[in-house]
Amino acid sequence: MTGLDPAAAQLEDELGGLAARIGAVLGTDLQLALGERAQSRAAGLVAQLADGDLADETATDLLALLWPDDPDLEWWRTPLGLLVAPTAAREEDAPGWSRSETARVLGVSPGTVAQLGARGTLEQADGGGFSRRSVLTRLIRLAGQR
């Protein structure tokens, strides 16, 4: 098992869920075809996210397809979330996260987030809260230390 396997399995599951929702409306034959395609493409897409020339495009496309309104906050700590996070961290116009949202993304308490903010470890967002860039950058750094 490589380091990419958990992310590929997660992406396959996420795409399979989308295929099931489409299949419920357009038919099980399409669901089966999409599920097979998801299974065959997941590892390649994850490899692109990890170090491909199209990492940003792939991440942006996956976010738009699977989570048009943003994934759950805890999702960012998943293997796939950590691969997509560098692209999302570069989005300059993304709204900031509140203290409680930031805590959920980082998997820490709101008190810890307050301390990180007071120390300047996390940047304040223009519209309030903390910038996604600083939160996701911290998350990526912490994940790399594990």
C-alpha positions, 0 to 999 in steps of 0.5 A: 500500500502506498501513501496515495492509497487512502486518498485514492480510496476516499476519492473513489468512494466520493465519486461513487456516491456522486454516481449513485445520486446520478443513477437514482435519477438517470438510471442504474446503468449510468451509475454502474458505468460512472462507478467503474470509471471512478474506480479506474481513475481515482488513483490517477487523479490522486497522483495528479493532486500529489505532484502532477502539473495539473494539481491545481486544476484537478483540485479545483475541478474536484471541489466544484464537482463534489463540494460546490458549497464547501466540504464539511470542515473536518473533511480537510483533515482527510487524506484527500482533503490534505491533497486539495488543501494547497490549492484551496489555500491559494484562493485569495477571495475565500471567506474566512473561517470563524474561531469554531470553524477553524477549530473543526478544520484543525481538530483543536479546541476554540481556545487553542485557535484563540491562542494561535490568533493572538500569537499571529500564527493564524492570520485574520481574514478581511471579513472576520475570522481567520483566513483560509490560507493561514488555516490550511497552510497550518493544517498542511504543515502539521500533517507533514510533521506526523 
